Amino acid sequence: MVWRDQVVDFVKEIVKEPTVLVGNSLGGFTALVAATGLPDLVNGVALLNSAGQFGDGKRESETSEETALQKFLLKPLKEVFQRVVLGFLFWQAKQPARVLSVLKSVYINSSNVDDYLVESITRPAQDPNAGEVYYRLMTRFMMNQSKYTLDAVLSELSCPLLLLWGDLDPWVGPAKANRIKEFYPKTTLVNLQAGHCPHDETPELVNKALLDWLTTLTPEVTLQTV
């Protein structure tokens, strides 16, 4: 939600004109959530293999009062355990060899996975606060999918939506794109033979599809990148 607020403030204070938000993976979900807070400034959203899950319609939110045992003993112990486990997972995940292995699994064309790409991920992971960001992301967002769901966000969206989807993505395949299109009528879907980052694997196809879609938006959006 901090990333959402940053995008919203940037559009309001810097862009200051109707715009289109484009995002990949978790950045796609960030763009989607930001767009719901900018109905007068966002003319469209384009998602490339976006993160986010649909909610479970059968599940009802359950709220119960915490007992003293849960509040003062079990909850702190759970947090300590989570920090230890997630701290180790983060340390393991940010190792260059691990990053390289993961990238090769989600890129269909592994020739795009070079030292520059690996370093672009490992460098910010060395920040002193990176571990805390990872911990908060995993505990407050990923484990709270009932609150931040695609259906909840899409229900608040009003602008056209473009899906540029790498169908060979092992993480978020074409089934999710099809479900988004079924749920949100203003969706245009373009399927691509690419993995999780189609803009990096098939940039010519992505750019053409994006430009073609932009010409259909009204009012017309200035084609410039900030």
N, C-alpha and C positions, 0 to 999 in steps of 0.2 A: 504494500500500500504506500510505502515511502516512494517507491519508483513511480507509482501512479501519480502521486502528488507532484513529483519533480517534472513529469511530462506535462501535466495540466498547467503548472506554473510557467513552464517554458513556452508553451503555446500561447498562453495569455499575455506574458510579459515580453517575449522576444518575437515570436512569429506574428502575432496580432492580426491574422487574417485567416479566412477559411483554409483548412489544410486537410491532408490525408495522413493518417498514422499507419506505418508499416512496421511489423515486428515479426521476429522469428523465435520459435521455442518459447521460453519464459518471457522474452521480450514481446512476443505476440500477445500473450495474455495480459501483460502490462498495458500494451497499446489498446486492447479491447476494453479493459476496465477504465482507462483514462478517457476513452471516447465517450463513455456513459456520463462522465462529468463535464463534458464539453459539447453539448448538443448543438450549440449555435456556432461553434468554431470548427467542428470536425465534419467534413463532407463525405468521408468514407474511411474504411479501415481495411487494410490488406494483411492477411495472416499467412505466414509461411510455416507450416508444420507447428502450429501453436501448442503450447502447454495448456493444461486445464482439463478438468474432468466434468462429465455430466453428473448431476446429483442422483441419489437413489430416491425415487418418488415414494417408495414404500416405507422409507425410514423417517420416523418422527423424532424431532429433537427432544432429548430427555434431559431435564434439569433437576438435579436433586441437591439438597443441602449437604455440605461437607460436614462430616463428623470431626471431632477434635483429633482423633487418631489419623484420619486422612489428611487434615490440614497441616498438622505439626510434625508428623512422622512419615507417613507414606508418600505424600506429595514431595517433600524435600529429598527423600531417598530416590524417588523416581527421577527427579531432575538431575541429581548427581549421577545416577546410572546413565541417563541419556547423554549428559555432557561427556562422560568418559567414552561411551560407545561412539557417539557422533564425532568426538574429537579424533579418535583413532581412524574412523572412516574418512574424515576430511584429510588427515595427514596422508593416508593411503591414496586418496583420490587425486591429490595435487602433485603426486610424483610424475615427472615427465614421461616415464615409461608407461604408466597407467593412463595418462592423458592421451598418449599416442595410440595405445591399444583401443581405447574407447572411440576416439575419432575415426580410426580405421573401420570400426564396426558400424558406424552410422554414415560414413561417406561411401557411396558406391564406387566412385572414382577416387581411389586412395592416393593418386598422384597429387591431389590437392592438399593432402595432409603433409605439410612441410614443417621445418623448424620454426618458421615465422608464426604459423598457426598455433603450434604447440606452446610457444612462448607467450602468445597473446592470452592464453588461458592460465598458464602457470605463473606469470608475472603478477597479476592482481591477487592471486592466491597466496602470495608471500606477504601481503599487507598484514600488519599486526592484528587488525580487526577482522580479517577474513574468516577466521574460525568462528567468531561470534555471529557473523552474518549467516554463515552456513547453519549454525545451530538454530538460530531464530527462524530461518527459512524452513528448515525441516520440522521444527516443533510447532510453529505457529501457523504455517501456511499449508504445507504438504499434508500434515496430519489433521487439518481442519477443513477438509474438502467439502464438508456439508454446508459451509458458509460461503466459500468462494467457488462457485460452480459455473460451468459454461452456460447452463440454462438460466441461472439467475442473472448473469451479466447480459446475455443475449436478450433477455426479456426487457432490459432497460435500454437497449440499443435502438436507434431509429434510422441510422444512415446505411447506405449500401455497404456490403461486405464482399471482399474478394478473397478467395482461398487459393493460394498457389501452393500446391501440395505435392511433395515428393512421395510417390506411392511406395517406394522401396525402403522407407524409413522403418527400422526395426522397433522404434519407440512409439511413434504415433503414425500408424498407417492410414490408408484411405478410408477405413471404416469410420474414423472420427470425422473426417471431412464430409463424408456422406451424411452423417448424423447431424452435423451442424447445418448443412444445407436443408435438410428436412425440417429442422427446428426453426430456422430463420429464413423466411421467404425471399428476403432481399439479397440472397447470396449468389455469387457467381463462382463456380468451381473450375479451376484449371488443373488437370492432373499432369504430373511431370515424372519422367523416369529418372528420379534422383532420390537421395537419402534425406537426412534430417535438415540439411542446409542447401536447398535447391538454388538459392541465390548465388552460392559459391560454386556449385557443381555445374549448373546450367544457366549462367547469368544472362546469356543472349535471349533464351526462351522466357526467363522470368521478367526481364526488362521489357520485352515486347508485349507480353501479356499484361503487365502492369500499365504500360503506356496506352495500350488499346482500351483498357478498362477506364483509365482516367478520363479519356475523351467522352465517355458516356455520362460522366457526373455533371450535375447542374447545381449551383452555378459552376462554371469552369474553374478548375484549380490551377494556380500558377505552377508550372512545372519547374520548380527549383528546389534545391536541397540546402538546408541550413546545416 
